[in-house]
Amino acid sequence: MADRKPKASSVITLGGKGSSLSAASVFAVANGLAQVRIDSSILDKLKSSSSSNRKSPPVKFHIPIPKFLTCEESRAFLLALLNKLLLSGSASTVLPVLISDVLNAGSKNLDLGEVEVSAEEVGILDKSCACLYGFCGILDYESSALSTIADVVAAMSCEASKADVGALNLMDSGDGLSVKDEVGVASDLKVLLNGSKLVGKVEVDAVSEIPKIHGSLREVVRMVHLRTRVELNSGGKAEKSGGAGKALATVLSPLAVSLRYLGESSFSRAQMNLNSIGSDNLRSTLVGLFKGKCAGMNGLRYAHRLISEAAFEEDYVKFRHEVNGLLGMVWEIVIWEAITAFVALEGTESIGKTGVEVNGGDGKGNVGKKSDKKKKVLGKGTSVIVQLLKERLQSGGEDPVDASSLLEKWVEGVHSFLDRKDPEFDSLLMKVKEILESNESRRLPKLAKYFTGSIHWERRKGTRDFAKEQMAVREKAFSIIGDVFKRHGAMALDTPVFELRETLMGKYGEDSKLIYDLADQGGELCSLRYDLTVPFARFVAMNGLTSFKRYQIAKVYRRDNPSKGRYREFYQCDFDIAGQYESMGPDFEVIKILTELLDELNIGDYEVKLNHRKLLDGMLDICGVPPEKFRTICSSIDKLDKQTFAQIKKEMVEEKGLTIETAEKIGTFVKERGSPLELLSKLKQEDSEFLGNNASVVALNELEILFKALEKSQCINKVVFDLSLARGLDYYTGVIFEAVFKGATQVGSIAAGGRYDNLIGMFGTKQVPAVGISLGIERVFNIMEQLQKDQNQAIRATETQVLVSILGDDLSQAAELVSELWNAKLKAEYMVHKRLMKHIDRAVESRIPWMILVGERELNEGIVKLRDTTTREEIPVPRNRIVDELQKRLIPSS
């Protein structure tokens, strides 16, 4: 769904705090639908900056606007240039104000002439890619809107041609193997066609290909949106247009291909719709209009060829201009598909209501073929859109005198209805969104399976429910973990469970495919968090922090294949130290914390495997791996705990292009593991190849400091120096480590972490070094639960200290007594029942240590009986002394 563009009377403010330029705003300003305002705060900032920093006299400069650009494209170029100047922080106020005035004047003459600019501004203007970014803003908005409208129009065509829509019966398998956008398109069309009586008869290729063609467009449009959002609002530094052009071409080239195929598919359905029109006269008249005004297959192919030629010649401005031209052509074809579908569905009936005679008709709709008295039943979604279109076509204008003039009026009306510049167009997009989101049935999770008339309820794979005993174990573990973190001075932090998708992408290497994307709600693209580290880095950068020691215990989500100890939803317990400290100090502390956590959780024997990313990079360099393949080869090495080296070698050679010799040399290194200080000494010997590599030398020196600190802290015996440890995440830059349980329960890694000095800088202007640890608590829970089973340990699900037992049916007695205990901060429950054994069974089953027994005799004597559940001893206590007596007995055990 496209971003919502501003209303025609709106103003786009640039340069304000927190403001950003959206694709919808670019489209609005480019088409004269919105004015531009420069925030006064940025003007004051630029005025102050230019007066103090100007080092050279102003020069005359002419801003070139290519002649072949349309007015819309030229205005988009100037708007993007204006935004870049404001973001640069080094421009004067003269040029930004001039550009703003020209855009707001509404003139088609956008030539600024020669303007006086500073040398700093020349650097921005001369190498500015604003032209490219402005185009992308238009392409982003229009292609996103097209993706939505094309689905709606395709649904109308399915009904117009009475097509078989079996191809829409796609389902997301949940295993990451299905194409989500294809499934999304199929689901949306099923919503639009829900209840339709017109589909399901004719097999048509142009219909069966809709999920794939439209799904591919959705995927590409999302990439365009992400790239555009970043580029429009990145800093205004001078950059070579060639590099930016190539980067944008990698996104827009797939868009061009998707547009071409969407256009061809839409054109085929339009022809199919024409053949479905019942009236010969209507059909022949509309065919004439269609052939005369709608681009065809040859036009699409020629437009795509122009795009390919511009890309080949590296003329990236022309390239984007031609993509924009193709986009306009495809929009025109989709509009004609809508026209033909509407006429096929409603033409005869609508013309009959106007009284216009067609082909000798009677003015009542009985035209051409024998009238079909059976009422047409459209889908619940398409019927709404068709009704909106009918209302638009019936409003205004003179009544047509014949079918030809009526069709021309409809053609004009549908064009207006789907005109992106029309004030009501955004309302149409919102209506489509409302229709798609109103179908609750497709959004319900798969909860049940039916077997022989009964229901078997299921959770989704990779998730867990936790019973009361399991929750008791979890709460105890979380308490231990929190205490350890606080002991080291950490402060708690919480972040949203979802982030902007662009925040998460590009941080996890090959594991990025495991990120859960949320359905597009017509705004920013979001994803569930994959870990807690990237959100932490975003928080530190966003708040301008230079040091922060934090902990966070929260759920994360991964679209993984569930297996033993591997879940799609699970808790992580993170501790991170961000900021400048003594060399290897934070690294030592997080590893010490890891050993404290695992010791205090009392899970049994474990080891902490440790390596250094720079040492790993040095090893790959020594082996002859090209630098651009370091990260992908690290991902392969990271699988050595699950696969043999022979399997990893095959992957590195056959899939990732290493030579057999290089792969085998890597094999000799990754076999090295042992005592930290002993293996370090070996790697630092005079004949060591590592000493000839600068990155490796830095790593070895840092590891020496770290190992000596771990030795003094008496936890080095838990650490193993292992050159096969790679950790697949892209953001690690220094020490990396991973804890592995060595007991009988096979769960894999139970904790991991490392140094990430460049991650925080990705979200801000400052690089803040950081190191952290993440405890995979779900696997630790598995170990703890198994240990308790092996030792036949009973788990108390509650912390109740006393059960108030009223032997009778008087609730008020229980309420009075238990409230006194609660007010004294004692953990108490109550039970009202006539039979004593029911009370005792309850206390024994719940392992409640004390009972207060109150029967008729106790009431008459003004006492209660305090019963020790373990020894069964009963002690009479005056009623007014029971709270004091309990507190005295519970203090030693509290």
Disulfide bonds with the S-S distance in Angstrom:
none
